[in-house]
Amino acid sequence: MTREWPDPKVPYEYPQQSDTNARRWRDAIALALDTGTLRLIPKGEGNDFYELVGACPRCMHTLGKEIEFNPIIGLEEKVEYNIDCNCPAAHQGRPEGESGCGWGGWIGVQLSRPS
Amino acid sequence: MTKDDDDYWAEQVTTARRTQLATVRSASKAWAAVFAGILGLFSTVTFVGGLNGLNDLAADSQTWVRWGILIAAAAMLVATVLSALASNSMPSVADSVTGGAFRDRSKKLAVRSLLFLRISMGFAMIAALMVIVGSGYIVLAPKAVSSTKPPTVVAVIDGTAYCGPLTETGGKLTVDGQAITSVTVLTEVAACP
């Protein structure tokens, strides 16, 4: 049974490889960006660095990640990013040394530079 | 992939992202070495080494090939300078030593280096194309028919010395307009006094 999101009490869970999980996370991130619960805040004087900050779509705790647009690392222009929940809040079942509620992981999410 | 693998590759992306300036500069150095190699070939193989062969071409063709040599040399020079600019940084006094400023500067330099590298590769391709086409032309083009220059001679005719090119007029050999009929001395010289 799929648990409803967001829920601050969700146990730690690393997402299983499946299209359903990928779609769920991508849709949740897109919705969070649309509604402003996640925001891309510019960093520095250049146009490429942003901080993705706001509430994890799954556990609603605060996550943060540096996002660099147009990285020169031999990848195509259309870049997907791993957006992991790295909240410090406790989640049942989380292994020692890990952070967040576990979601994000392998799922690539496309981001657009804010206009 | 397992979570460990996912974490490892995510870390590799972060590392690659943080070393992109070094990556671009390293690539530029490698390309600069390639350009230097092409330049070495350029100076030792046919196009420049074949300048002697250039003299065998017709005059019009020689002009075109000379222009080709100039364009190729200029393009290779630009490519070499740009690849050097892409692979090296000019030390400068910083107005900020914060992490954010250094990050922004590194990205700016990486973008600029990549631009220089791409332009230099374009110029190197132009130079290489000119070398290949020019060399091929020198090797394959028909050679101009060489015109034999008449020898310059001193001829003593009836006690009078005449100097000039030995030519043929009306079926008779002449020197300086004088028909050689009873010549006592005929000597080839480099030039007339």
Interface residues (C-beta under 8 A of the other chain):
Chain A: Y14 Q17 K43 G44 E45 G46 D48 F49 E68 N70 P71 I72 I73 G74 N82 D84 G105 W106
Chain B: M1 K3 D6 A10 V13 A16 R17 Q20 T23 V24 G100 A101 R103 D104 K107 K108 A110 V111 L114
